[in-house]
Amino acid sequence: MYEKAIIYDPETRDFAMYLDGELVGFARTFQEAETTLDELIYELLNGQYFREAA
């Protein structure tokens, strides 16, 4: 399973999103970060991410 982490940066006031220890992006709110990571994991599990990139 994927390990996700959301870390708040008080300097930029953004939330850094990590998937398996790798930075994948930033979000304005914790909820937005959580939703984005969940969507990314869903796409990875269903193979959609790689089909769109090809």
N, C-alpha and C positions, 0 to 999 in steps of 0.2 A: 504494500500500500504506500501511497505517497505521504510524505511528512510535510506539512505546511506550517509556516510561521509568519506572524504579522508583528512587525516591530515599529513602534511610534518613534518618529524623529522630531524632538521638540524644536530643533533649529529650523527645519523646513515646514513643520506641522503636517507632514505627510506620513503615511503608513507604508513601510517597505514590505513587499510581499516576497516570501521565499518559498520555493518548492524544492524539497530534498536538499536544502542548504544553499541553493542557488537563487540569486536575486532575479525575479521575473518582472518586476515593475513596482509602481507606486500608486497609491490611491489616496483620495482626500479624506475618507472616513474608514473606520474599522469595518463597518458593515459592507462598504463597497469592496474593500480588499478581500473580505471573506467570500463574498459572492463571486468575485472575479476568479479567485483561486478555485472555488468549487466548480465553476464553469470550465476552467482550464483542465482540471482533473477529469471531469466528465468527458471532455473532448479527447483527452489522451486515452482514456479507457475505451472509448468507442472508435478510436482510430481516425476520427474526423480531422484532427490537427494535421496529420501527415498527408491525407488525401487532398486537402486544400493547398498545401505547400507544393505539391507535385505538379 
